[in-house]
Amino acid sequence: MKENHQRTRLTIQEKRHYVYLRRRFNGPVIGITGYLGKTTLSEMLTTVLSERGKVLRTPHGKGSWNNNLKTLQRLSADYDYAIFEFDSYSGKDFAGLLRLIKPNIGVVTNIGDAHLSYLDDAMRLALERSAVVKYLARSGTAVLNHDDDLSTSLSQFITDATVLKFGLNQASDYFATHIEQRGPDGLSFKLNGQKEVRLPLYSVSDIYAFLATCAVLTPLDITVDTIVSVLRERFTMPKGRGNLERINGIYLLDESFHGSSRAVSKAARSLIGFKPHASRLIFIVGDMHGTGVNVADRHLNMGHFLAALPFDYLITLGHYARFIGEGARLIPAPDREVVHVDDVNQLLAYLKQIVRPNAAIAVKGLGNVVFHRIRSILKTIG
C-alpha cells in the first residue's frame, strides 16, 4: 500500500509509547532531511560511527512516515547511535513525527528548488524541511548548508541550538577549496583551506555530504583525521547514487537511482570528470522524476544543458527522455551522437556497437534492473 494511503495519525497510547522509547535512549539521535544527498550522508555517517558502536538507521532512501516509526520502534540500548532520514513529502504529519523523534543533531542537506514551479511551493517545502531543526532536542546542534539560501536562512529561527554550517562558501565552519576531479581516483580537495583530502567520490556534490559528516561527527569527539581515514578505507557510494565499477577495462558509474533535474546534472558532471582518463564518454539517461508541470519542456531544457558537455554519446530511454535528446540536438556538435532507444534490448544492442576499451559510461535514472543488464553486457565485451 502506498504511503499516502497509510494511517499517519497515532492514538494517545501510541504516542506515549514512542515518547517512552525516545526518552530512554541516551545516545546521539541524528535527523537528516533535504532534497539531495540524504542517503549519501547517512551512509557516510554510518560508515564512520560503525567503527565506534552499533548504528540504527532508517532504510536508505525510505524516509517516509511509516518507515521512520518502524525505525523508532527498534530504538533501544542495544544501539549506540540512531540516524533518521526524513522525506517531508512522504507523509501528512511530518512535524508530528519529528516531535516524537527529536534529533539531538538535525541536518538540512539543502532545500533548493526541488519540484518547484512557484515561490509559494518553495516556502512551503522550506518550512516542512526546516522542521528537523525546529524540533531539535534541547542543547542540540543544527547543521545547515551554507550554499543553499533557504537552508542557511533557517539559522535566524534557531535560538536554543548550536548552528554549524558547511559548503563551498569559505565563511562555513566546514568548507572545501582546491577541488580536483581525478576520474577513477575520485576527488581531492582542501578541507578548510588546509587539510589535503582525497576520497572515492566522483561528484563535487558529494563533497557536501563529507563536509556535513565532519560537522555532525566532530562535536561527538571524532576527529577529522579519523573521518577521512575510515571513509577512504571503507566507504562506497550507496547503490544507484554514484558508485564506480571497472568491468573489462570500462568505467561504469552507477547513477541508476531515479533522477530529478539536479540528480541528472550531478551524474553528467561526474562523468565529465573522466574525460582525461577515458577513450569516450557515454551518458545514458531516462525520464526525470519530480519535474512538476511542463514536463516535456523541463526535459528539453535538460537537453540544452547536456549539449554543452563534452560527451561522445548521449543515449535516452523513456517517454519524456526523448525530449532530452531533442533539446541536445538543437545545439549540434560534430563529435557527439545523440540517440533515442525504444527499449532496453535496443539500448544493449547499441552499446555493443559503440563501447570501446577504457570507455566511461554513466547510467542515470533507469533503475537497478536495467543497470544490471547493462553491467552484464559489459562483462561480455572483451
C-alpha positions, 0 to 999 in steps of 0.5 A: 500500500502506498504511503499516502494511503497509510494511517499517519495519525497515532492514538494517545497510547501510541504516542506515549509509547514512542515518547517512552522509547525516545526518552530512554535512549541516551545516545546521539539521535541524528535527523537528516532531511533535504532534497539531495544527498540524504542517503549519501550522508547517512551512509557516510555517517554510518560508515564512520560511527560503525567503527565506534558502536552499533548504528540504527538507521532508517532504510536508505532512501525510505524516509517516509512516515511509516518507515521512520516509526518502524525505525523508532520502534527498534530504538533501544540500548542495544544501539549506540547511535540512531540516524533518521532520514526524513522525506517531508513529502512522504507523509501528512504529519511530518512535524508530528513525527519529528516531535516524537523523534527529536534529533539531538543533531538535525541536518538540512542537506539543502532545500533548493528548488526541488519540484518547484514551479512557484515561490509559494511551493518553495516556502512551503517545502522550506518550512516542512524541511526546516522542521528537523531543526525546529524540533531539535532536542534541547542543547542540540546542534543544527547543521545547515548548508551554507550554499543553499539560501533557504537552508542557511536562512533557517539559522535566524529561527534557531535560538536554543541550538548550536548552528554549524554550517558547511559548503563551498562558501569559505565563511562555513565552519566546514568548507572545501577549496582546491577541488580536483576531479581525478576520474577513477581516483575520485576527488581531492580537495582542501578541507578548510583551506588546509587539510589535503583530502582525497576520497572515492567520490566522483561528484563535487556534490558529494563533497557536501555530504563529507563536509556535513559528516565532519560537522555532525561527527566532530562535536561527538569527539571524532576527529577529522583525521579519523573521518577521512581515514575510515571513509577512504578505507571503507566507504562506497557510494550507496547503490544507484547514487554514484558508485564506480565499477571497472568491468573489462577495462570500462568505467561504469558509474552507477547513477541508476537511482531515479533522477530529478533535474539536479540528480541528472546534472550531478551524474553528467558532471561526474562523468565529465570528470573522466574525460582525461582518463577515458577513450569516450564518454557515454551518458545514458539517461531516462525520464526525470522524476519530480519535474512538476508541470511542463514536463516535456519542456523541463526535459528539453531544457535538460537537453540544452544543458547536456549539449554543452558537455563534452560527451561522445554519446548521449543515449535516452530511454523513456517517454519524456527522455526523448525530449532530452535528446531533442533539446541536445540536438538543437545545439549540434556538435560534430563529435557527439551522437545523440540517440533515442532507444525504444527499449532496453534490448535496443539500448544493449544492442547499441552499446555493443556497437559503440563501447570501446576499451577504457570507455566511461559510461554513466547510467542515470535514472533507469533503475537497478534492473536495467543497470544490471543488464547493462553491467552484464553486457559489459562483462561480455565485451572483451 
